[in-house]
Amino acid sequence: MPKPVKSDPPAGRLSLGLGHLIFLGVFLLRLGAVLRLTHSSLLLPSRGDMHFYNDWAKDILHGQFSQHLAFYGLPGYAYLLAFLYKFFGENPFVPGFLQAGIEAGVAVLIYQICVRVLESVASTFFVNTRLVGLFAALGWAFFVPAQAYSAVLMPTTWFVFVFWFVVWRIVRRTGAPGVAECFLLALLIGLTATAVATVLAVVPLIFAALFKADPAVWRNLIARVVVVFAGLALGTSPCWIHNYFIAKDPVLLSAHSGINFWIGNNPEATGYPRLPPGIRAGQTAMLQDSITQAEAAAGRSLKHEEVSGYWSDKARTYIASHPGDWFALLARKLRNFWSAFQYDDLSIITSLREQNVIFSGISFGLVAAFAIPGIFLGWAQAPRSRWVLAAILLSMFALLGVFITERYRLVAVPGLLIFAALGLSILGKALAAREFKNAAIYLALLTLATIFVAWPQRDRSLWALDAYNSGWQALESNNLPLAEKKLAVAYAYVPENPETLFALGNLRFAQNDPSTAQSFYRSVLNLDPGHKGAFNNLGVIAFDAKEYAEAEKWFRQAEDVDPRNAKTHFLLAKTLLAKNDRRSARVEIETAIGLKPDQPEFKDLKKQIEEDSQ
């Protein structure tokens, strides 16, 4: 008897099984990075956005649930960290563990979307759709920026997952999403927007999906639109309820959008987050400086909504008065988005690679170069890929109002990986079928895309960024030889950058060379006459040398620049006490305590002043 023919197992069952393997493999890779991070000096952040979120989470954990003004920084991720710290302790490992799982989920979404895009045209391409999906998912597993941002205290991974989860829910359906699904997706987007507002860029994709061919779509269209807005309002409600009704400071999400808008749209803007004069790098310092400058210009204390309005008005004035320059800036941002140049404003990628926390792998330039031919060829041949392209373009356009960084454009990478895999499958089909004309078209597009993506970046200050940030991190961890090496590279690129000179001054001060440190700080003030850090450090050097009149002069100038800086008032109080001016010292320490009442050294100095006065 002839043997019965074995039928192939259902595609859905194979897809699910391979999806599980992808999840497990990527999860183990990402978890390995988190485990290696626990043995690194970078586990506990000392500066930058990670430090900002970590400190905010600890404040929440210790009872500071609300603020007296509108949020100045998106709060969602900080509250998530506080929740995790409450139950698991103040340990960055637990958020990293969860983010490893979220990253694995992103890889599965890439696989599932790729399979769905290709399944209706597999016979045309003569490809195994699951193999192509696996290839795209592996691209995410070894994508270096994704490895980096999944391991550190940043909301980037959560944002990318939610963005592409929404895309997957749209791509997988032949009709429009139902009323309940519209509400739940909008609710998820709204909640994520409390941590990363750019996720709102995917909302137009939901509205577009409402017009898919569906006999009932027109009858329920209004209901679906209403529930989308209701879901967004409910999801973002933790922000706007706090800002409008608790803080009485009318801001929808966070008031820091104004300074971001100005950084991205000012006469010195490059399309990357180049900070204007007087604004220091680092999330906490940048936000403090933006408030200080706005209040100095207004001559009074401002609500955060007013601070945001001040910077937004400056940006709008620049755009209105320089339309030609602004359009050129937009073109530069578009160029930056597709560039192989890696602008990681935190330099976390370089730092993690140097400490062997993450593996070498593929970068944005390689993915983009292979994705562009796939976009052009896949548009006509795989209609469902148009939803993926729309998602990529929406993520890109959302950044044009501000600036481009590696972590901001990371959200486009899953879509680009799908198109890269799609393009390579088209090439494979062309070669297998001896359709050399189609293969030549693909290779020509790949050549043009490579030239476009790899066009060199000639701004020396951009090349100095990684060396500068790595030098700062080494300095803060007291690795002075490494700091010397890194900052020397940054100085070679931009010898007249005030922040590089300031870092070199701090390095010399740490090396017990105050005279050389002074010369660096004075050079900083020649370039940036309002540099508060240089004033403070010159004051500290003078104080250590017992030159109290000189120290008071520098601290007074720092106070003029930032009258709300508690540390400056504390240092000034110490100096005045050393000069036996106890009355003025008491005034300064009271001011410092009023600004930061929980600092024990402030209270100790106040007690010392009171004892000396008796």
N, C-alpha and C positions, 0 to 999 in steps of 0.2 A: 504494500500500500504506500502511496506517496505520503511523505511527511507533511503535516499541516503547515501552512505558511504562517509564521509568527508575525502578527501585526505590530507596527511601531507603537511604542507607548505614546499616550497623548502628549502633545507639545507642551501643554500647560504643566503636566507633571514633571517633564524634563526641565522646563524653565524654572519651576519652583526649586527642584533639587539643585540645579546649578547656582541658582540665586543664593541658596543656603551656603554652598561652598564658597561663593564669592564673599558673602558676609563674614564667614568664619575666617577666611584667609586675610581679608583686609583688617578685620578687628584685631587679629593677632599681630599683624605688622604695626598697627597704630599703638596697640598696647605695649609692644616692645619699645617704641619710642618713649612712651610715658614712663616706663620702668627705667630706661636709661636716663631720663630727665631727673628722676629722683636722686640720682648720684651726681647730678650736675649742680654747679653754682647758680644756674638759671632757674631752679625749681621755685625759689621764693623770689618774686620780682622785686627789684629795688627802684625801678623807675619806669616811665612810659605808661602805656595804656593798661598793661597787666597789673602794675602797682596801683593805678587809679581804681580799677575794679576791685582789687583785693582789699584795699583800704576802705572803700565805700561799703563793701560787704561786711567788714568787721564793725564799722560804725552802725550799720543796721542791726547786726547781731547783738550789739551792746546797747540797743534801745533807741537809736536815732532813726525811727521809722519814716519820718517825714522831714521836710525842710521848710524854713520860714519863707523861702521864695521858690519860684518855679524850678524844676529840675534843670541843672546846667550840665547836661550829660545824660544820655539815655539810661534809665535805671533798671531795665528788665534783667540784664545779666547780673548786675550787682545783687539784686534781690534773690535771683536763683542761687548764686554763690552763698549768700547768707543762709538760705534754706538748707543747702547741703552742709555748710559748716555747723549749723545747729545740730544736725543729727549725726554727722560723721567726724566732727572736729574740724579745726581750721587747717585743713590739709589739701593742697592743690591736687593730690593724687586722685581723689574721688571725681572732681569735675573732669580731669583728664581721662579717667576710665570711661565715664559716660560719653565723652566726646569721641573716644575711640569707637564706641558702638554707633554713634551718629554718623561718623565717617564711613563706617562699613555700610550703613544704610544708604549713604549717597552713592556708593559703588553699585549697590543693588538697583537703585533707581536708574542709574546710567544704563545698566544692563537691560532692565525691563523696558525702558523707553526705546533703546536701540532695537530690541526684538520687535516691539510694537511698530516702530517706523518701518522696519524691513519686511515684516511678515506678509504684507500684501504685494510686495514686489520681489520676493525671494526667487521666484521662477525666472524673472527677468534678469536678475543679477547672477543666478546660478551660485548662490552662496548659502552657507549654513548660518542662519540668522543668529543662533545662539553662540556660535564661534565668534562672529563679529561683535556681538554684545559683550562677550567675555573679554575680547581684545580692548574694547573701550573702557570696561570696568578696571582692567589691569593698568590702563593708563592713569586712572585716578589713584590707584594704589601706590604708584611710583612717582606721582607728581609731587615735586619737592615742596612747593609752598603749601600744599594741602597737608603734607606730613608735619610741617612746622606749626601751622595754625591750629591743628587738631590737638597738639600737646600742651599748648600754653593757655593761660587764663584769658581767653578772648571769645566773643560770641560768634565768630565768623563761621565755624562749622555748623552751628545750629541754623544760622541764616541760610547757608547754602542748601542744607537739607530741606528746609521748609519751602524754599523757592522751587526746587526741582520736584518736590513732592506734589506741589500744585500743578506743575507742568505735566507730571506723570498722570495725575487724575484726569487731566484734560485730554492728553494724547490717547489714553487707553479707551476712551469712550467714542462711539460713533455718533452719538447724539449729544445734546446739551446736558450739562449737569443738573441734577434735580434741585428742588428748593432746599431740602435739608443739607445736601452736599454744598451748595452755594454758601449757606450760612456757616457751616463748619469750617470750610476752607477760609472764608473771610475772617472768622474768629481766630483761626490759627495764624493768619497773616497779621492781624491786629496785635495779637500777643507778641509775636516776633518783632513787630515794629517798635515795641517798647525797649528793645535791645539794639536793633539795627533797622533804622527807618527805611533804608533802601529796598527792603523786601516789598514795600508798597508798589514797586515797579511792576510786579507780576499781576497786580489787580486788573489792568486792561486786558490781560489774557483771559481772565474769567469772563469779562463782559463780551469779548469776542467769541468765546465758546458758547455763549447763550444763543448765538445765531447759527449754530450748527443745524444741519437738516434734521428736524424733529417735528412731527405733525402737531405736537402740543406746545411747541416753544412759544408761539405768539400768544396763546391763552394765558400762559404762566410767566411771560416775560417781565411784566411789572412786578410781580411778586418776587421773582428771583433777584431783580435789581434792588428791591427794597431790602431783602434779607442780606444781600452782600453789604450794603451800607450799615445795616444793623449789626452784622457780625464785626465789621471793622470798628464801629463805634464801641461795641462791648469789649473787643480785644484791646483797644488802646485806652480804655477807660481808666486804668490805674494811673496813667499820666495826666490826662486832662481833668479828671476829678480832683486829683491832688493839686494841680496847678491853678485851676479856676476857683475851686471851692474851699480848699484848705489853705493854700499859700496866697490866694487872692491875687495871682499873677497870671494873666491870661495868655497861656502858651499851650499849644495843642500837645506836643510831645516833649521837646527839650529846647531850651533857649539858646543852646550852643550852635544852632543852625546858622545864626547870623554871622558868627566869626568864621565858620566854615565857608559860607558863601563869599565873604570878603577875601579869605585866603585863596580861594579859587578864581576870584575875579577882581584883580587889582593891577595897577600899572607894572608891578614887579612879578606878576604871576607867570609861571612857566608851564602850567598844565599839571604839574606835580605840586604837592603841598609845600611850596616854598614860603616860609613864614616872613611876613613883613617886618621891618625894623621895630624893635621894642617888644616883639612877641617871641617868647622862648619856646624851644622844643620841649616835647613831653606834654601829655594830656593835662596834668594838674597845673603845671606852670603856664601852659598856653591859656587855659581857662581863666586863671588868676590874672594874667596880664591883660586879657581882653576886657575883663571887668574894670581893672584899674585904669586902663586907657580911656574907656568909655566914660567912666566917672570923672576922670580928670578933664576931659573935654566938656562935660556937662557942668562941672563945678559943684556937683552934689552926688549923694548916693542915689543909685538907680535900682529899680526892680530889674529882674533878669529879662523880662519882656522888653524893657527899654534898652538894655544892653544889646539884645539881639537886633532890635530895630535900628540902633545906631550903626552897627556894622552892615546890616542889610542895606540901609540907605546909602552908605558909602559905596557899596558894590553897585547898586542901581545907578548912582550918579556917575560912576566910572563908565558903566556900560552905555548909558545915554549920551555921555559926552565923547566917547571914543568908540563908536560902533564898528569902525573898520578894524581897529586893534582887537576888539572883542571877538569879531568873527575869525580873525587870524588865530586868536587864543583858542577858540572852539576847534578849529582845524588842528591845532597842536594837541589838544586833548584827544581828539580822535586818533591822531597819529600815536600818541602815548599809549592809548588803550591797546593797540595792536602790536606795539613794539616788543621786540625780544629783550629790551633793556629792563632789568628787574629793579624797580624802585620800591624797596621795602622800607617804609619810613621808620620802622622799628628795628630794622636790621636783625630781626629775630631769626631769619632763615640762615644768614651767614653765621650767627653765633651758635645756633644749634648744630650746624654742620661742622664747625671748628671743634666743638666739644663731642663730636661723634654721637649725638643724640638721634639724628635722622640720617637716612641713607642718601647717597647720590642717586639721581634719577632724572626724569625729564622736566623741562621747564616750559614756561608759557610760549616762548618763541617757537619751539619745535611743534607744540600742539597747534598753535595758530597757523603756522605755515602749511601743515597737512590738512587743517580744517577748511581753509579757504577754497581749495579745489572741490572739496566735498560739498561746500555750500552751493557753489555755482552749478555743479553737476547733479547734486541730489535734489535741488529745488523742483525740477521738472519730473525726475524719475521716481521720487519717493514723496508724494504729497504730504504725508504726515510730518515729514521733516520740517515743514514750514512753521509748525508750532514751535519747534525747537529753535529755529532761526529767529522767530519773533521774540522768544524769551531772551536770547542772546542780545538782540538789538535793544530790548527794553532795559536790560541791565546796563548796557553801554550808555544809552541816552540818560539814564538816571544819574550817571556820574558827571555828565557834561556841565551841570550846574555848579559842581565843586571842583574836584581834581581826581587824578588817577593814582592809585597805589596798587601794590601787588595784592593786598588783602581785599581791596574793593573790587578788583576785576576777577578775583578768584571765582565768583559766582557764575561767570560765563564759561568757565573751563569744562564742566560736565557736558554742556551743549557742544563745545568745540571738539571734545573727545568723540562724541557721537558722530559729528560730521567728518572727523579725521578717519574714523573706522569706516564710515559710509564711502568716503572717497577712495580709500584703499581697496574696498570690495569692488568698486566700479573698475578700478585699474586691474584688479585680479581677473575680473570677468572679461575685460577687453583683451588681456594677454592670453587667457585661456582660449578665447574664441578667435584669436588672431585678428582682432579688430584694431589694427595698429594705428589707424587714424584717431580713434577714441583714446587710445593710450597716449598718443602724442599730444592730444589736447590736454589730457590730465597733467602730463609732465610739463607742458608749457605753462599751465596755470600754477603748478607747484613752483616752477622757477621764478615766475613773477611774484608769487606770494612770499617766497623766501627773500627775495630782494627787498620787498616792501617791509616785511617784518624785521629783517636784520639790518636795516639802514642804521648806520652808526649814530650814537648819541655823543655829541661833542661838548656838551656843557660840563666843564671840569668839576663844578660844585656837586653835580649829581653823582659823579664817580667817587667823590670824597665821602659820601654819606655813610656807607658801610664801615669804612675805616674810622670815621668819627664816632659813630654809635658803639662800635666794638671797643674803641678806646675808652669811652665813658664807662661802659660796663666793666672793663678791666680795672679802671681806676676805682670804681665804687666797690669792687671786690678785693681791692688792695693788691692786685696783680700789677705792680708798677712797671716791671720790664715789658709786659705785653702792652700796657697802656702807652708806654714810650714808643714802642714799635708802631702801633696803630695810629696814634695821633701824629706821628712824624709823617706817615703816608697822607693823612688828611691835610696836614699843613703844606705838604708838597703840592697837592692839588689846588688848595685855596689858601694861600698865605695871608690874605687879608680878610678872612672870615672871622667876625668877632666871637662866635661861639667856639670855634676851633682854638682861637687864642686864649679864650677863657678856660677851656679845658686844659690847655698846656700850662696856664698859670696855676690851676689847681694841682696839676701833676708836680710842678716844681715846689709848690707849697708842701705837698705830701712827702717830697724828697728832702725836706728841710733846707730849701734854698729860697728863703723869702725875698731876697733882693731880686732874683730873676723872676720870681712870681710877680713881684710888684711891676716890673717892666712889662710883662705880658698884660696885666690888668690895666695899666695905663694905655697900652696899645688898644685894648678893647674899648676904652672910653673915647679914644680918638676917633674910632669908627662908629661907635654907638654911645653917644654922650649920656644916655639915660639907662645904662646897663646896671640894674640894681645889684646883681651878683658881684660885679666888679667893685662897686662902692662898698658893699658889705665886707668883702674879703680884704680890701685895702684897709678897712677899719680894723679888722681882726689882726692883721699884721702889725699895725700901729699900736694896738692895745697890747699885744704880746711884747712889743718893744718898750712898753710903758710910756709911749708918746700919746697921752690921753687927749690932749687938745686936737692932735691930728686925727685920732680915732673918732672923736666926736664929730669933726668936720665931715668925715666920710659917711658916718652913720646918719647924720642929718641930711646929706644929699640922697642917701638911699631912702630915707623916710619921705623926702619930697617926691620921689618917683613913685613910691607905693606906701601911702600913709596907713594902709590897713594890713601891713605885714607884721605879724606878731613877733617874729624872730628879730626884726630890725629894732623894734621898741625894747626888746629884752637886752640886746647887745648895747643899745644906747644907755639903758638903765645901769648896766654893769660899768660902763665907762664913766657915767656921771657919779656913781658911787665911789669909784676909784679916785675921782677928782674931789671927793668930799662934798659934792652937791646933792645932798640926800633928798631935798625937797623935789628937785627936778627928776631925780632917779625914781622917787615914789610915783610921780605922775606917769613916767614912762612904763614902769612895771604894771601899774594899774591898767594902762591902755593895753599892754600885752595880754594881761589876764582877761580883760574884757573881750579881746579878739579870740583867744584860745584858753578857755578857763580850765582845761583838763591837763595842762602841761605842768608836771611836778617841779621842774627846775624853775619855772616862773614863780611858783608859790614859795619855793625855798629862798629865792632872791628877795622876794617881798618880805619874808620873815627876817632875813639878814638886815635889810634896810631898816626895818622897824626896831630891831634889837640895837643897831648902831645909833639910832636916834634917841634911845633912852638914856 
